Amino acid sequence: MAKVDQTKASRLLSATKTMSLGANKNSIRILYGNHVAENIDFRSEPQQHVKKGIRGWSRRADNRRAFSAVIDVAVNYFGFDPIHPESSFRNIDFNRIMSVLHNLGYFVCAPEVNKIIEILTSMKEIEELETCAKCKRPYIVPYTNDTHCPRCRLSSTASAIVRYSQEELD
């Protein structure tokens, strides 16, 4: 009995942390389940409504970069499964994903929490989502139509700079 109460209390604490980041009741329901969402009091004051859909939102270059970072962090570091998003949300700590995004510098142009949840739940429907030709990780195809994800492009650029620098030294 005490184990159940402790688990419920920890889930409520995580949910309130996520709520402090701006998550609405629907996002809390997706992340933590109906039981947790029903036990939290939400303000009845009007909140900012987020326009549904990610197609128009992801066309801006800043949003596209943030979108790629969200997918990279969630899938590759936290094991998010885009095929089964709701069960996957319950197995990962969403607050840690948000703290990683903030530590990476996406706090300036980071999308709202509700938009991130919408992005991750609709990943299987995104047309611009491809897998990298080199590492097979999912990424958003940039306007330049590169076949490699930003991580692979960055590593190949870094290795080219090292080779060039060593040739100059010899």
N, CA, C and O of each residue as an XYZ file, in Angstrom:
680
protein
N       0.820     -1.195      0.000
C       0.000      0.000      0.000
C       0.864      1.259      0.000
O       0.583      2.210     -0.730
N       1.920      1.263      0.824
C       2.794      2.437      0.888
C       3.546      2.630     -0.417
O       3.818      3.761     -0.819
N       3.885      1.520     -1.086
C       4.593      1.596     -2.365
C       3.712      2.275     -3.412
O       4.196      3.091     -4.197
N       2.426      1.941     -3.425
C       1.496      2.545     -4.374
C       1.358      4.040     -4.102
O       1.352      4.841     -5.037
N       1.246      4.422     -2.830
C       1.129      5.838     -2.481
C       2.388      6.609     -2.848
O       2.309      7.749     -3.305
N       3.558      5.986     -2.649
C       4.818      6.647     -2.986
C       4.940      6.831     -4.497
O       5.379      7.886     -4.955
N       4.562      5.831     -5.267
C       4.604      5.929     -6.724
C       3.644      7.009     -7.216
O       3.987      7.809     -8.086
N       2.442      7.022     -6.651
C       1.451      8.028     -7.044
C       1.939      9.428     -6.688
O       1.769     10.363     -7.470
N       2.542      9.576     -5.515
C       3.052     10.884     -5.099
C       4.190     11.346     -5.999
O       4.267     12.527     -6.337
N       5.068     10.438     -6.389
C       6.175     10.832     -7.273
C       5.659     11.205     -8.658
O       6.190     12.123     -9.283
N       4.636     10.510     -9.147
C       4.053     10.858    -10.445
C       3.336     12.210    -10.376
O       3.392     12.990    -11.327
N       2.670     12.486     -9.270
C       2.027     13.792     -9.097
C       3.063     14.907     -9.031
O       2.846     15.988     -9.578
N       4.188     14.652     -8.364
C       5.251     15.653     -8.293
C       5.833     15.923     -9.678
O       6.046     17.076    -10.050
N       6.088     14.863    -10.439
C       6.595     15.040    -11.805
C       5.592     15.793    -12.664
O       5.969     16.646    -13.468
N       4.316     15.476    -12.493
C       3.277     16.148    -13.277
C       3.191     17.633    -12.933
O       2.987     18.459    -13.822
N       3.344     17.980    -11.660
C       3.295     19.397    -11.302
C       4.521     20.141    -11.817
O       4.431     21.318    -12.166
N       5.668     19.464    -11.866
C       6.853     20.096    -12.465
C       6.613     20.368    -13.944
O       6.942     21.443    -14.445
N       6.041     19.394    -14.639
C       5.742     19.570    -16.057
C       4.690     20.655    -16.247
O       4.765     21.439    -17.192
N       3.719     20.699    -15.355
C       2.683     21.720    -15.431
C       3.278     23.115    -15.228
O       2.811     24.083    -15.827
N       4.310     23.217    -14.384
C       4.942     24.522    -14.175
C       5.688     24.992    -15.420
O       5.960     26.183    -15.564
N       6.020     24.066    -16.321
C       6.651     24.434    -17.586
C       5.635     24.902    -18.620
O       6.010     25.390    -19.686
N       4.336     24.754    -18.303
C       3.294     25.247    -19.197
C       2.407     24.176    -19.786
O       1.627     24.462    -20.695
N       2.498     22.951    -19.300
C       1.683     21.867    -19.851
C       0.227     22.028    -19.438
O      -0.068     22.424    -18.310
N      -0.672     21.723    -20.352
C      -2.096     21.788    -20.043
C      -2.595     20.409    -19.604
O      -1.815     19.459    -19.529
N      -3.880     20.304    -19.318
C      -4.439     19.056    -18.787
C      -4.309     17.914    -19.784
O      -4.033     16.781    -19.392
N      -4.501     18.193    -21.047
C      -4.377     17.143    -22.052
C      -2.945     16.616    -22.120
O      -2.736     15.411    -22.255
N      -1.967     17.498    -22.030
C      -0.567     17.067    -22.054
C      -0.231     16.236    -20.824
O       0.480     15.237    -20.929
N      -0.732     16.635    -19.661
C      -0.513     15.854    -18.437
C      -1.170     14.487    -18.570
O      -0.616     13.485    -18.118
N      -2.345     14.440    -19.186
C      -3.027     13.158    -19.393
C      -2.204     12.244    -20.289
O      -2.095     11.047    -20.022
N      -1.622     12.799    -21.350
C      -0.805     12.000    -22.264
C       0.453     11.501    -21.566
O       0.831     10.340    -21.717
N       1.097     12.370    -20.806
C       2.366     12.005    -20.176
C       2.208     11.072    -18.985
O       2.969     10.115    -18.842
N       1.228     11.341    -18.133
C       1.154     10.631    -16.853
C      -0.112      9.807    -16.654
O      -0.205      9.068    -15.674
N      -1.082      9.909    -17.544
C      -2.298      9.119    -17.433
C      -3.466      9.917    -16.880
O      -3.294     11.006    -16.333
N      -4.667      9.349    -17.035
C      -5.894     10.014    -16.593
C      -5.962     10.176    -15.083
O      -6.426     11.205    -14.593
N      -5.502      9.168    -14.336
C      -5.604      9.227    -12.878
C      -4.816     10.405    -12.313
O      -5.279     11.084    -11.397
N      -3.644     10.642    -12.851
C      -2.826     11.760    -12.375
C      -3.445     13.085    -12.803
O      -3.503     14.027    -12.012
N      -3.907     13.165    -14.044
C      -4.490     14.415    -14.546
C      -5.753     14.799    -13.780
O      -6.021     15.984    -13.583
N      -6.524     13.815    -13.351
C      -7.752     14.107    -12.608
C      -7.467     14.556    -11.180
O      -8.302     15.225    -10.571
N      -6.310     14.205    -10.634
C      -5.975     14.575     -9.256
C      -5.283     15.926     -9.139
O      -4.958     16.350     -8.030
N      -5.053     16.605    -10.244
C      -4.398     17.911    -10.225
C      -5.436     18.984    -10.517
O      -6.259     18.843    -11.421
N      -5.384     20.054     -9.741
C      -6.280     21.190     -9.972
C      -5.649     22.114    -11.000
O      -4.531     22.594    -10.815
N      -6.364     22.355    -12.072
C      -5.900     23.261    -13.115
C      -6.641     24.574    -12.985
O      -7.811     24.603    -12.605
N      -5.963     25.651    -13.300
C      -6.584     26.978    -13.230
C      -7.689     27.076    -14.273
O      -7.583     26.538    -15.375
N      -8.744     27.775    -13.894
C      -9.851     27.946    -14.840
C      -9.704     29.215    -15.668
O     -10.541     29.504    -16.523
N      -8.627     29.981    -15.411
C      -8.423     31.203    -16.187
C      -8.013     30.844    -17.613
O      -7.400     29.801    -17.841
N      -8.350     31.699    -18.563
C      -8.017     31.387    -19.957
C      -6.503     31.315    -20.158
O      -5.750     32.184    -19.718
N      -6.092     30.255    -20.834
C      -4.679     30.072    -21.116
C      -4.425     30.338    -22.584
O      -5.351     30.421    -23.391
N      -3.164     30.469    -22.908
C      -2.786     30.691    -24.300
C      -3.081     29.418    -25.095
O      -2.667     28.324    -24.712
N      -3.793     29.575    -26.190
C      -4.115     28.424    -27.014
C      -3.038     28.251    -28.069
O      -2.626     29.206    -28.727
N      -2.594     27.022    -28.213
C      -1.572     26.708    -29.198
C      -2.273     26.225    -30.453
O      -3.157     25.371    -30.392
N      -1.883     26.762    -31.567
C      -2.480     26.352    -32.826
C      -2.107     24.902    -33.098
O      -0.933     24.535    -33.049
N      -3.098     24.093    -33.382
C      -2.864     22.678    -33.638
C      -2.174     22.497    -34.975
O      -2.323     23.316    -35.882
N      -1.435     21.440    -35.086
C      -0.752     21.122    -36.331
C       0.687     21.580    -36.307
O       1.023     22.603    -35.710
N       1.521     20.815    -36.958
C       2.944     21.136    -36.938
C       3.493     21.464    -38.312
O       4.651     21.865    -38.426
N       2.705     21.308    -39.347
C       3.225     21.583    -40.692
C       3.633     23.032    -40.863
O       4.770     23.311    -41.242
N       2.739     23.949    -40.594
C       3.057     25.365    -40.732
C       4.080     25.815    -39.712
O       4.934     26.653    -40.000
N       3.991     25.256    -38.522
C       4.917     25.635    -37.460
C       6.347     25.214    -37.795
O       7.291     25.950    -37.509
N       6.510     24.044    -38.396
C       7.863     23.525    -38.651
C       8.507     24.123    -39.895
O       9.639     23.766    -40.221
N       7.828     25.011    -40.592
C       8.426     25.619    -41.789
C       9.454     26.693    -41.448
O      10.370     26.938    -42.233
N       9.316     27.334    -40.295
C      10.313     28.337    -39.885
C      11.619     27.639    -39.537
O      11.611     26.556    -38.952
N      12.740     28.255    -39.894
C      14.053     27.627    -39.703
C      14.359     27.382    -38.228
O      14.883     26.323    -37.882
N      14.041     28.340    -37.347
C      14.295     28.150    -35.918
C      13.470     27.002    -35.356
O      13.968     26.187    -34.580
N      12.210     26.946    -35.755
C      11.350     25.872    -35.280
C      11.815     24.523    -35.807
O      11.740     23.522    -35.095
N      12.293     24.484    -37.041
C      12.779     23.235    -37.627
C      14.000     22.721    -36.858
O      14.120     21.520    -36.613
N      14.909     23.631    -36.477
C      16.086     23.226    -35.698
C      15.677     22.716    -34.320
O      16.180     21.695    -33.852
N      14.773     23.427    -33.683
C      14.298     22.993    -32.366
C      13.565     21.662    -32.477
O      13.687     20.801    -31.606
N      12.807     21.502    -33.549
C      12.082     20.275    -33.822
C      13.055     19.103    -33.959
O      12.820     18.038    -33.386
N      14.141     19.285    -34.709
C      15.153     18.238    -34.872
C      15.823     17.917    -33.546
O      16.107     16.754    -33.260
N      16.080     18.937    -32.732
C      16.704     18.702    -31.427
C      15.777     17.920    -30.507
O      16.224     17.027    -29.787
N      14.494     18.248    -30.526
C      13.522     17.523    -29.702
C      13.494     16.056    -30.100
O      13.527     15.176    -29.239
N      13.432     15.789    -31.392
C      13.396     14.409    -31.865
C      14.688     13.687    -31.521
O      14.655     12.545    -31.064
N      15.826     14.340    -31.736
C      17.117     13.723    -31.450
C      17.242     13.361    -29.977
O      17.628     12.241    -29.643
N      16.921     14.289    -29.104
C      17.053     14.043    -27.667
C      16.078     12.968    -27.204
O      16.469     12.052    -26.480
N      14.817     13.065    -27.608
C      13.804     12.120    -27.135
C      14.054     10.706    -27.645
O      13.969      9.748    -26.876
N      14.357     10.567    -28.920
C      14.508      9.235    -29.508
C      15.855      8.618    -29.171
O      15.919      7.467    -28.740
N      16.925      9.367    -29.362
C      18.252      8.775    -29.257
C      18.804      8.716    -27.845
O      19.613      7.837    -27.545
N      18.398      9.615    -26.975
C      18.930      9.607    -25.617
C      17.969      9.014    -24.594
O      18.404      8.425    -23.604
N      16.674      9.161    -24.822
C      15.708      8.691    -23.840
C      14.893      7.498    -24.326
O      14.027      7.017    -23.595
N      15.140      7.016    -25.520
C      14.481      5.813    -26.017
C      13.015      5.982    -26.346
O      12.239      5.038    -26.202
N      12.621      7.160    -26.783
C      11.225      7.395    -27.160
C      10.893      6.579    -28.400
O      11.654      6.582    -29.369
N       9.761      5.879    -28.378
C       9.322      5.065    -29.504
C       8.198      5.796    -30.232
O       7.096      5.908    -29.695
N       8.453      6.303    -31.459
C       7.415      7.064    -32.163
C       6.231      6.220    -32.615
O       5.174      6.767    -32.929
N       6.384      4.905    -32.654
C       5.274      4.039    -33.054
C       4.248      3.918    -31.920
O       3.045      3.862    -32.172
N       4.727      3.879    -30.679
C       3.852      3.778    -29.505
C       4.132      4.952    -28.566
O       4.742      4.769    -27.512
N       3.688      6.161    -28.941
C       4.088      7.340    -28.164
C       3.513      7.401    -26.751
O       4.224      7.787    -25.823
N       2.249      7.032    -26.563
C       1.645      7.194    -25.237
C       2.277      6.267    -24.217
O       2.529      6.682    -23.086
N       2.541      5.016    -24.588
C       3.209      4.117    -23.643
C       4.664      4.518    -23.455
O       5.231      4.315    -22.382
N       5.262      5.079    -24.480
C       6.647      5.521    -24.386
C       6.785      6.722    -23.452
O       7.780      6.830    -22.734
N       5.803      7.625    -23.450
C       5.834      8.777    -22.546
C       5.831      8.335    -21.086
O       6.449      8.978    -20.237
N       5.142      7.249    -20.798
C       5.039      6.792    -19.411
C       6.331      6.150    -18.924
O       6.538      6.018    -17.718
N       7.208      5.745    -19.851
C       8.460      5.089    -19.469
C       9.649      6.036    -19.406
O      10.725      5.637    -18.960
N       9.483      7.278    -19.841
C      10.592      8.231    -19.809
C      10.225      9.406    -18.907
O       9.050      9.661    -18.643
N      11.242     10.109    -18.446
C      11.036     11.293    -17.612
C      11.038     12.515    -18.525
O      12.093     12.957    -18.978
N       9.863     13.052    -18.790
C       9.729     14.169    -19.719
C      10.423     15.422    -19.201
O      10.926     16.223    -19.988
N      10.452     15.597    -17.889
C      11.123     16.768    -17.318
C      12.622     16.739    -17.601
O      13.239     17.792    -17.763
N      13.213     15.552    -17.663
C      14.634     15.449    -18.000
C      14.866     15.813    -19.460
O      15.884     16.423    -19.789
N      13.942     15.449    -20.334
C      14.057     15.847    -21.743
C      14.056     17.371    -21.840
O      14.860     17.951    -22.570
N      13.157     18.010    -21.107
C      13.091     19.471    -21.131
C      14.368     20.096    -20.573
O      14.841     21.103    -21.100
N      14.931     19.513    -19.514
C      16.162     20.084    -18.950
C      17.336     19.903    -19.903
O      18.204     20.773    -19.978
N      17.381     18.785    -20.637
C      18.443     18.593    -21.634
C      18.307     19.626    -22.746
O      19.307     20.200    -23.177
N      17.089     19.873    -23.216
C      16.877     20.885    -24.256
C      17.295     22.269    -23.773
O      17.890     23.039    -24.528
N      16.988     22.584    -22.533
C      17.392     23.884    -21.987
C      18.905     23.963    -21.859
O      19.491     25.010    -22.137
N      19.547     22.877    -21.444
C      21.007     22.876    -21.311
C      21.708     22.934    -22.661
O      22.837     23.415    -22.750
N      21.054     22.451    -23.708
C      21.626     22.533    -25.050
C      21.480     23.929    -25.653
O      22.041     24.206    -26.713
N      20.744     24.796    -24.997
C      20.599     26.164    -25.476
C      19.302     26.424    -26.208
O      19.159     27.477    -26.830
N      18.357     25.514    -26.159
C      17.091     25.705    -26.859
C      16.045     26.396    -25.999
O      14.866     26.400    -26.353
N      16.453     26.986    -24.867
C      15.491     27.705    -24.041
C      15.066     29.008    -24.698
O      14.004     29.538    -24.373
N      15.865     29.535    -25.611
C      15.529     30.788    -26.284
C      14.439     30.562    -27.327
O      13.455     31.300    -27.376
N      14.618     29.544    -28.157
C      13.640     29.292    -29.229
C      12.937     27.952    -29.045
O      12.423     27.382    -30.007
N      12.914     27.451    -27.819
C      12.272     26.156    -27.576
C      10.764     26.270    -27.751
O      10.157     27.261    -27.345
N      10.175     25.268    -28.345
C       8.719     25.274    -28.461
C       8.074     25.053    -27.096
O       8.712     24.564    -26.164
N       6.822     25.413    -26.998
C       6.071     25.222    -25.769
C       5.941     23.724    -25.475
O       5.985     22.901    -26.389
N       5.783     23.383    -24.206
C       5.698     21.986    -23.784
C       4.587     21.256    -24.528
O       4.781     20.127    -24.980
N       3.430     21.887    -24.660
C       2.308     21.243    -25.347
C       2.633     20.986    -26.819
O       2.196     19.984    -27.385
N       3.398     21.885    -27.438
C       3.792     21.701    -28.839
C       4.787     20.544    -28.956
O       4.725     19.774    -29.914
N       5.702     20.414    -27.991
C       6.660     19.308    -28.013
C       5.935     17.974    -27.904
O       6.272     17.022    -28.607
N       4.948     17.903    -27.031
C       4.179     16.665    -26.884
C       3.416     16.370    -28.166
O       3.339     15.217    -28.590
N       2.851     17.401    -28.787
C       2.151     17.213    -30.063
C       3.109     16.724    -31.143
O       2.755     15.860    -31.946
N       4.322     17.274    -31.165
C       5.333     16.857    -32.136
C       5.666     15.384    -31.959
O       5.675     14.619    -32.923
N       5.940     14.994    -30.723
C       6.357     13.617    -30.474
C       5.236     12.613    -30.712
O       5.497     11.500    -31.170
N       3.989     12.985    -30.409
C       2.894     12.046    -30.640
C       2.542     11.911    -32.114
O       1.983     10.892    -32.521
N       2.858     12.916    -32.921
C       2.518     12.847    -34.344
C       3.733     12.580    -35.230
O       3.692     12.853    -36.430
N       4.808     12.054    -34.656
C       6.023     11.815    -35.442
C       5.815     10.859    -36.608
O       6.412     11.041    -37.669
N       4.982      9.850    -36.427
C       4.807      8.872    -37.501
C       4.049      9.441    -38.696
O       4.016      8.816    -39.756
N       3.435     10.626    -38.542
C       2.675     11.244    -39.627
C       3.429     12.365    -40.329
O       2.908     12.955    -41.275
N       4.646     12.672    -39.886
C       5.400     13.800    -40.426
C       6.027     13.416    -41.756
O       6.714     12.400    -41.858
N       5.789     14.230    -42.769
C       6.315     13.938    -44.100
C       7.800     14.237    -44.216
O       8.509     13.563    -44.963
N       8.283     15.249    -43.483
C       9.682     15.648    -43.592
C      10.616     14.773    -42.770
O      11.827     14.991    -42.785
N      10.083     13.786    -42.052
C      10.901     12.938    -41.201
C      11.535     11.828    -42.032
O      10.837     11.082    -42.719
N      12.836     11.724    -41.968
C      13.580     10.680    -42.670
C      14.546     10.032    -41.695
O      14.720     10.505    -40.573
N      15.172      8.948    -42.127
C      16.231      8.341    -41.329
C      17.558      8.647    -41.989
O      17.662      8.696    -43.215
N      18.559      8.851    -41.175
C      19.892      9.201    -41.660
C      20.470      8.031    -42.455
O      20.313      6.872    -42.072
N      21.132      8.344    -43.553
C      21.737      7.305    -44.385
C      22.920      6.645    -43.692
O      23.272      5.509    -44.009
N      23.532      7.347    -42.752
C      24.728      6.826    -42.087
C      24.407      6.111    -40.773
O      24.831      4.974    -40.568
N      23.663      6.768    -39.887
C      23.441      6.202    -38.546
C      22.026      5.664    -38.330
O      21.748      5.087    -37.279
N      21.131      5.840    -39.301
C      19.752      5.342    -39.258
C      18.894      5.965    -38.157
O      17.898      5.367    -37.750
N      19.253      7.140    -37.671
C      18.451      7.847    -36.675
C      17.434      8.735    -37.381
O      17.698      9.212    -38.485
N      16.272      8.967    -36.764
C      15.302      9.869    -37.388
C      15.753     11.321    -37.277
O      16.346     11.720    -36.275
N      15.469     12.103    -38.306
C      15.775     13.536    -38.304
C      14.849     14.237    -39.275
O      14.256     13.610    -40.152
N      14.731     15.544    -39.110
C      13.916     16.363    -39.997
C      14.797     16.812    -41.151
O      15.869     17.379    -40.938
N      14.345     16.560    -42.365
C      15.131     16.906    -43.544
C      15.180     18.424    -43.687
O      14.134     19.069    -43.753
N      16.389     19.008    -43.737
C      16.487     20.462    -43.903
C      16.166     20.873    -45.337
O      15.982     20.027    -46.212
N      16.103     22.165    -45.559
C      15.790     22.670    -46.894
C      16.862     22.308    -47.914
O      16.597     22.300    -49.116
N      18.080     22.007    -47.439
C      19.168     21.644    -48.352
C      19.087     20.193    -48.802
O      19.910     19.754    -49.606
N      18.112     19.437    -48.300
C      17.888     18.029    -48.648
C      19.108     17.148    -48.391
O      19.416     16.269    -49.196
N      19.800     17.373    -47.280
C      20.921     16.516    -46.907
C      20.411     15.131    -46.541
O      19.330     14.989    -45.969
N      21.195     14.110    -46.872
C      20.795     12.739    -46.557
C      21.306     12.292    -45.202
O      20.983     11.193    -44.751
N      22.106     13.134    -44.538
C      22.635     12.792    -43.222
C      22.039     13.719    -42.168
O      21.722     14.877    -42.444
N      21.893     13.191    -40.967
C      21.367     13.987    -39.855
C      22.403     15.024    -39.422
O      23.579     14.898    -39.765
N      21.986     16.042    -38.678
C      22.939     17.078    -38.254
C      24.114     16.524    -37.458
O      25.227     17.040    -37.560
N      23.879     15.477    -36.665
C      24.958     14.898    -35.872
C      26.029     14.279    -36.769
O      27.218     14.469    -36.515
N      25.638     13.549    -37.805
C      26.608     12.935    -38.722
C      27.310     13.997    -39.568
O      28.509     13.895    -39.827
N      26.561     15.019    -39.999
C      27.195     16.104    -40.754
C      28.233     16.819    -39.910
O      29.305     17.169    -40.401
N      27.919     17.037    -38.647
C      28.848     17.714    -37.750
C      30.095     16.874    -37.510
O      31.205     17.407    -37.497
N      29.927     15.566    -37.320
C      31.100     14.715    -37.079
C      31.971     14.618    -38.320
O      33.196     14.589    -38.200
N      31.377     14.568    -39.515
C      32.191     14.507    -40.730
C      32.895     15.840    -40.977
O      34.021     15.861    -41.475
N      32.246     16.944    -40.636
C      32.893     18.250    -40.764
C      34.051     18.372    -39.784
O      35.114     18.883    -40.136
N      33.852     17.907    -38.559
C      34.918     17.971    -37.552
C      36.106     17.111    -37.960
O      37.253     17.521    -37.784
N      35.847     15.915    -38.507
C      36.964     15.060    -38.929
C      37.681     15.660    -40.136
O      38.897     15.515    -40.260
N      36.952     16.328    -41.024
C      37.595     16.980    -42.168
C      38.478     18.133    -41.704
O      39.560     18.346    -42.251
N      38.029     18.865    -40.712
C      38.843     19.963    -40.177
C      40.110     19.422    -39.536
O      41.182     20.005    -39.696
N      40.002     18.313    -38.811
C      41.180     17.711    -38.184
C      42.161     17.236    -39.248
O      43.363     17.468    -39.123
N      41.668     16.576    -40.293
C      42.558     16.101    -41.369
C      43.237     17.272    -42.058
O      44.438     17.227    -42.328
N      42.479     18.313    -42.342
C      43.039     19.480    -43.012
C      44.105     20.126    -42.139
O      45.162     20.518    -42.635
N      43.838     20.237    -40.856
C      44.801     20.853    -39.944
C      46.073     20.025    -39.851
O      47.168     20.584    -39.780
N      45.948     18.693    -39.851
C      47.140     17.850    -39.760
C      47.942     17.900    -41.048
O      49.172     17.856    -41.001
N      47.284     17.990    -42.199
C      48.009     18.110    -43.469
C      48.789     19.416    -43.507
O      49.908     19.458    -44.017
N      48.209     20.470    -42.975
C      48.899     21.755    -42.933
C      50.115     21.696    -42.012
O      51.140     22.318    -42.288
N      49.994     20.943    -40.912
C      51.107     20.839    -39.971
C      52.266     20.033    -40.546
O      53.426     20.322    -40.254
N      51.964     19.026    -41.359
C      53.016     18.186    -41.949
C      53.643     18.919    -43.089
O      54.554     18.398    -43.732
